[in-house]
Amino acid sequence: MRLIRVPVLVVVLLSFSNDCYCWGFFGHKKINACAVFLLPPPMILFYKQHAGFLTEHAVDPDKRRYLVAAEGPRHYIDLDHYGSFPYKKLPHKWDSAVARFSSDSLEKHGIVPWWIQRMHRRLTNAFKEKNAALILKLSAEIGHYIGDAHVPLHTSSNHNGQLTDQVGIHGFWESRIPELFAEKQYDFIIGKADYLRRPDQFIWERVLESAAAADTVLMQEKLLNNRFSVFRKYAYENRNGLLVRQYSEEYTTAYQQILNGMVERRMRQSVYAVACFWFTAWVDAGQPDLNGLSGQIFSAEDLREWEELNRLWNNDPRGDRTCAN
Ligand SMILES: [Zn+2]
């Protein structure tokens, strides 16, 4: 008797709330990789040499958030907790915000715009010290937080549509759409980085833009959902031997069209912002010569830290990698 071998596929009913990596790993890596090309000549050689590192480590903050409790709030801010747009009662200066709401309360609702400013100061100091390892680590990681700040649902307490029966929309917007369309359709030729005279104001403007777009992100998906049966909304895809339920390509295409280029626009703005922050930190540090730094390598301690991060990430027994926002 002839046996027909049938590939064994495990069906995974993908819960989108558990598959959310904030811009997705793809998006964060792409943003850091593209930002390198916006840098001026004195920086680009050093950053290009380490483009692989900047890409790979763009997702370290997301890996860390499941291991370090303090990490989570650095990725988002629930601005709707502070009233309605433009959230005047929330001071933009950290000290003033702490005086008004206490640091515990601020942490509870997310601190991404302030955390980016802290990372920016650290990066500036790393440039002053000409510490190549630290420059690269901080560049990779600030790129992550800046990317998160550009995602509308990172500024809303309804971050995964859990309050409006739209669970999964977080990963849909920031992972599924870019994974399907960024390489094929998006334009990442963006120009050059600019010096930010007020990095604090700049990032607050970006965060407020995200907040202004959050309602559209949610409302348009709700309307689209009404036009699609569940059979057309979802599709099964084979991913590394796993049969995974995903938003269908048809549904994803329709959503992208309704959003009128929003995801591409926010990705492009993320790339530009990341490059501007890298450039500004370098200028503020006195424009140190980076070419002599190329020979430096990471310490054994750095390597151990990443090894541990990956080990714990890969073995996370909870299997729950839900975005806190
Ligand atoms: Zn994140």
Boltz pocket constraint, residues with backbone or C-beta under 6 A from the ligand:
constraints:
  - pocket:
      binder: B
      contacts: [[A, 21], [A, 22], [A, 61], [A, 62], [A, 75], [A, 144], [A, 148]]
      max_distance: 6.0
